[in-house]
């Protein structure tokens, strides 16, 4: 299994486009893609994080774009940076059942050592 992390200098620099291009170019790897965000889809006050699985291909969401490109599974993890450690057991279970993984995040490298870490610059 390969774990590839794509981070970026800022929002809207092309991280999702890089991932979808790689998924489309390498469909035989049966990618599971996990987007980690502190910006949108705020968790309820009583939960440190939420995880949702995308079920539909769409260009309206990043997770839908992953599926449209050919990803086997797409997950959205909404968590504040200070609470990512709380989500790690759930994230590790999702990774353990995957054939290969892309993670769109900068903060994950503080908690996980990927096989490849790429940073997209503006």
Number of C-alpha atoms within 10 A of each C-alpha: 13 15 20 19 28 22 23 18 12 13 11 11 15 16 22 19 15 13 23 23 13 16 24 16 12 13 13 11 16 16 26 24 29 25 20 22 19 18 11 11 15 16 16 9 7 6 10 17 19 14 18 13 13 18 12 14 18 15 13 8 12 22 27 20 21 32 24 17 21 21 27 19 19 25 22 20 23 23 24 19 14 10 13 22 15 14 16 14 11 12 16 12 10 15 20 12 11 19 14 18 26 26 24 24 19 19 17 19 13 9 10 12 12 17 10 11 17 15 15 15 11 10
